């Protein structure tokens, strides 16, 4: 099969890889209908995360089941399925508490490399969720979004205690931040402040439910959020970047007693203890337990209540994956869908 492999920062190639096969009776093999480039894939592309060997890339996926192991019961050959970027058994105590990404048997799908034609999914019964039928082609991007960025934005909103009557600020205008806006709208937020400097992303944020746009960053952005909230700050803040500046902007834009849901992968972040202590702000986040939300998100997409696939503003064949990385790195695209 063809698959994307990163050799070094800025060096992504599409080459022949060995077809995946069933290794355990709980595995399934998918033929992928779509995959994509994630903002987190840009960390090694930019050299921030080290690449020490040729590495298969990708962790987001949807497709059709081609083969199942002897112990798989919940999905069958021919099902169209969505899976999380972490495989999980969905039966351990941690999974049952709603944190499948921290399952005691959690397996990061990035190890398999989902930017490919075929994919082995471990723990298939706990990881994969079938759609009610074979989806129309125009729904596939939205189901792909559910595999990571929609589920992550949704978790960020839940972690930030978004709900009716709340004012929500969203730090980050990538796919996760934009879908955090969508999630906040679905969860009933009264006011949603999207923090963005880019006109195309601002427009999509408004389409997803943003009521206000703030272009300032850092302390200036915090001041603007407080100006919009009577000096108090937002009830809920979604942090979808993962830098020192963004996490501090999120904390400082939150009112005392408010909640920050942080889902940007943190890089070199250090929290000032005294400021955090006196902020009175709740922090909750980490790798999103996407599997927890998949049944609800699949239903919303299948019934066309939400259209998260709009974050894919560039579609390329798998062979042009390197251009997809460049487009996202240069902010010429919000998120790139790759067609195997």
CORGIQUI-V91682 format. One record per residue. N is the residue number from 0. RES is the residue in one small letter. OMEGA is omega as a letter, one per 30 degrees, with the letter a starting at -180 (none if undefined). Layout:
n=N res=RES omega=OMEGA
n=N res=RES omega=OMEGA
//
This chain:
n=0 res=x omega=l
n=1 res=x omega=l
n=2 res=x omega=a
n=3 res=x omega=l
n=4 res=x omega=l
n=5 res=x omega=a
n=6 res=x omega=a
n=7 res=x omega=l
n=8 res=x omega=l
n=9 res=x omega=a
n=10 res=x omega=l
n=11 res=x omega=a
n=12 res=x omega=l
n=13 res=x omega=a
n=14 res=x omega=l
n=15 res=x omega=l
n=16 res=x omega=l
n=17 res=x omega=l
n=18 res=x omega=l
n=19 res=x omega=l
n=20 res=x omega=l
n=21 res=x omega=l
n=22 res=x omega=a
n=23 res=x omega=a
n=24 res=x omega=l
n=25 res=x omega=a
n=26 res=x omega=l
n=27 res=x omega=l
n=28 res=x omega=l
n=29 res=x omega=l
n=30 res=x omega=a
n=31 res=x omega=l
n=32 res=x omega=l
n=33 res=x omega=l
n=34 res=x omega=a
n=35 res=x omega=l
n=36 res=x omega=a
n=37 res=x omega=l
n=38 res=x omega=l
n=39 res=x omega=l
n=40 res=x omega=a
n=41 res=x omega=l
n=42 res=x omega=l
n=43 res=x omega=l
n=44 res=x omega=a
n=45 res=x omega=l
n=46 res=x omega=l
n=47 res=x omega=l
n=48 res=x omega=a
n=49 res=x omega=l
n=50 res=x omega=a
n=51 res=x omega=a
n=52 res=x omega=l
n=53 res=x omega=a
n=54 res=x omega=l
n=55 res=x omega=a
n=56 res=x omega=l
n=57 res=x omega=l
n=58 res=x omega=a
n=59 res=x omega=a
n=60 res=x omega=l
n=61 res=x omega=l
n=62 res=x omega=a
n=63 res=x omega=a
n=64 res=x omega=l
n=65 res=x omega=a
n=66 res=x omega=l
n=67 res=x omega=l
n=68 res=x omega=a
n=69 res=x omega=a
n=70 res=x omega=a
n=71 res=x omega=a
n=72 res=x omega=a
n=73 res=x omega=l
n=74 res=x omega=a
n=75 res=x omega=l
n=76 res=x omega=a
n=77 res=x omega=l
n=78 res=x omega=l
n=79 res=x omega=a
n=80 res=x omega=l
n=81 res=x omega=l
n=82 res=x omega=l
n=83 res=x omega=l
n=84 res=x omega=l
n=85 res=x omega=l
n=86 res=x omega=a
n=87 res=x omega=l
n=88 res=x omega=l
n=89 res=x omega=l
n=90 res=x omega=a
n=91 res=x omega=a
n=92 res=x omega=a
n=93 res=x omega=l
n=94 res=x omega=a
n=95 res=x omega=l
n=96 res=x omega=l
n=97 res=x omega=a
n=98 res=x omega=a
n=99 res=x omega=l
n=100 res=x omega=l
n=101 res=x omega=l
n=102 res=x omega=l
n=103 res=x omega=l
n=104 res=x omega=a
n=105 res=x omega=a
n=106 res=x omega=a
n=107 res=x omega=a
n=108 res=x omega=l
n=109 res=x omega=l
n=110 res=x omega=l
n=111 res=x omega=a
n=112 res=x omega=a
n=113 res=x omega=l
n=114 res=x omega=a
n=115 res=x omega=l
n=116 res=x omega=a
n=117 res=x omega=a
n=118 res=x omega=l
n=119 res=x omega=l
n=120 res=x omega=l
n=121 res=x omega=l
n=122 res=x omega=a
n=123 res=x omega=a
n=124 res=x omega=a
n=125 res=x omega=a
n=126 res=x omega=a
n=127 res=x omega=l
n=128 res=x omega=a
n=129 res=x omega=l
n=130 res=x omega=a
n=131 res=x omega=l
n=132 res=x omega=l
n=133 res=x omega=a
n=134 res=x omega=l
n=135 res=x omega=a
n=136 res=x omega=a
n=137 res=x omega=l
n=138 res=x omega=a
n=139 res=x omega=l
n=140 res=x omega=l
n=141 res=x omega=l
n=142 res=x omega=l
n=143 res=x omega=l
n=144 res=x omega=a
n=145 res=x omega=a
n=146 res=x omega=l
n=147 res=x omega=a
n=148 res=x omega=l
n=149 res=x omega=l
n=150 res=x omega=l
n=151 res=x omega=l
n=152 res=x omega=l
n=153 res=x omega=l
n=154 res=x omega=l
n=155 res=x omega=l
n=156 res=x omega=l
n=157 res=x omega=l
n=158 res=x omega=l
n=159 res=x omega=l
n=160 res=x omega=l
n=161 res=x omega=l
n=162 res=x omega=a
n=163 res=x omega=l
n=164 res=x omega=a
n=165 res=x omega=l
n=166 res=x omega=a
n=167 res=x omega=l
n=168 res=x omega=a
n=169 res=x omega=l
n=170 res=x omega=a
n=171 res=x omega=a
n=172 res=x omega=l
n=173 res=x omega=a
n=174 res=x omega=a
n=175 res=x omega=l
n=176 res=x omega=l
n=177 res=x omega=l
n=178 res=x omega=l
n=179 res=x omega=l
n=180 res=x omega=l
n=181 res=x omega=a
n=182 res=x omega=a
n=183 res=x omega=l
n=184 res=x omega=a
n=185 res=x omega=a
n=186 res=x omega=l
n=187 res=x omega=a
n=188 res=x omega=a
n=189 res=x omega=a
n=190 res=x omega=a
n=191 res=x omega=a
n=192 res=x omega=l
n=193 res=x omega=a
n=194 res=x omega=a
n=195 res=x omega=l
n=196 res=x omega=a
n=197 res=x omega=a
n=198 res=x omega=a
n=199 res=x omega=l
n=200 res=x omega=l
n=201 res=x omega=a
n=202 res=x omega=l
n=203 res=x omega=l
n=204 res=x omega=l
n=205 res=x omega=l
n=206 res=x omega=a
n=207 res=x omega=l
n=208 res=x omega=l
n=209 res=x omega=l
n=210 res=x omega=a
n=211 res=x omega=l
n=212 res=x omega=l
n=213 res=x omega=a
n=214 res=x omega=a
n=215 res=x omega=l
n=216 res=x omega=l
n=217 res=x omega=a
n=218 res=x omega=l
n=219 res=x omega=l
n=220 res=x omega=l
n=221 res=x omega=a
n=222 res=x omega=a
n=223 res=x omega=l
n=224 res=x omega=l
n=225 res=x omega=l
n=226 res=x omega=a
n=227 res=x omega=a
n=228 res=x omega=l
n=229 res=x omega=l
n=230 res=x omega=a
n=231 res=x omega=a
n=232 res=x omega=a
n=233 res=x omega=l
n=234 res=x omega=a
n=235 res=x omega=l
n=236 res=x omega=l
n=237 res=x omega=l
n=238 res=x omega=a
n=239 res=x omega=a
n=240 res=x omega=l
n=241 res=x omega=l
n=242 res=x omega=l
n=243 res=x omega=a
n=244 res=x omega=a
n=245 res=x omega=a
n=246 res=x omega=l
n=247 res=x omega=l
n=248 res=x omega=l
n=249 res=x omega=a
n=250 res=x omega=a
n=251 res=x omega=l
n=252 res=x omega=a
n=253 res=x omega=l
n=254 res=x omega=l
n=255 res=x omega=a
n=256 res=x omega=l
n=257 res=x omega=a
n=258 res=x omega=l
n=259 res=x omega=l
n=260 res=x omega=a
n=261 res=x omega=a
n=262 res=x omega=l
n=263 res=x omega=a
n=264 res=x omega=a
n=265 res=x omega=l
n=266 res=x omega=l
n=267 res=x omega=l
n=268 res=x omega=l
n=269 res=x omega=a
n=270 res=x omega=l
n=271 res=x omega=a
n=272 res=x omega=a
n=273 res=x omega=l
n=274 res=x omega=l
n=275 res=x omega=a
n=276 res=x omega=a
n=277 res=x omega=a
n=278 res=x omega=a
n=279 res=x omega=a
n=280 res=x omega=l
n=281 res=x omega=l
n=282 res=x omega=l
n=283 res=x omega=l
n=284 res=x omega=a
n=285 res=x omega=l
n=286 res=x omega=a
n=287 res=x omega=l
n=288 res=x omega=a
n=289 res=x omega=a
n=290 res=x omega=l
n=291 res=x omega=a
n=292 res=x omega=a
n=293 res=x omega=a
n=294 res=x omega=a
n=295 res=x omega=a
n=296 res=x omega=l
n=297 res=x omega=l
n=298 res=x omega=a
n=299 res=x omega=a
n=300 res=x omega=a
n=301 res=x omega=a
n=302 res=x omega=l
n=303 res=x omega=l
n=304 res=x omega=l
n=305 res=x omega=a
n=306 res=x omega=a
n=307 res=x omega=a
n=308 res=x omega=l
n=309 res=x omega=l
n=310 res=x omega=l
n=311 res=x omega=a
n=312 res=x omega=l
n=313 res=x omega=l
n=314 res=x omega=a
n=315 res=x omega=l
n=316 res=x omega=a
n=317 res=x omega=a
n=318 res=x omega=a
n=319 res=x omega=a
n=320 res=x omega=a
n=321 res=x omega=l
n=322 res=x omega=l
n=323 res=x omega=l
n=324 res=x omega=a
n=325 res=x omega=a
n=326 res=x omega=l
n=327 res=x omega=l
n=328 res=x omega=a
n=329 res=x omega=l
n=330 res=x omega=l
n=331 res=x omega=l
n=332 res=x omega=l
n=333 res=x omega=a
n=334 res=x omega=a
n=335 res=x omega=l
n=336 res=x omega=l
n=337 res=x omega=l
n=338 res=x omega=l
n=339 res=x omega=none
//
